[in-house]
Amino acid sequence: MVDISHVANIIDTYRRLGFATALDDLGAGNAGLSLLARLKTDIIKLKMVRGIDASLPRRMIVEG
């Protein structure tokens, strides 16, 4: 995404119109928690989380 503010504005507009929005592959590349906090989508799809069975912090993030 080149202009995250523009995308956030689109998401806000869709929300006002009654649509839900989703963020695909959270955790891949630049699509991390800061992007999620900025866009505030209704649904997220996580990328594969390797080592989740051995990592309490990763499990806590996914559970949240």
Secondary structure, DSSP 4 states (H G I P E B T S, - for coil): ---HHHHHHHHHHHHHTT---EEEEETSTT-SHHHHHHH--SEEEEPP-TTGGG-HHHHHHHH-
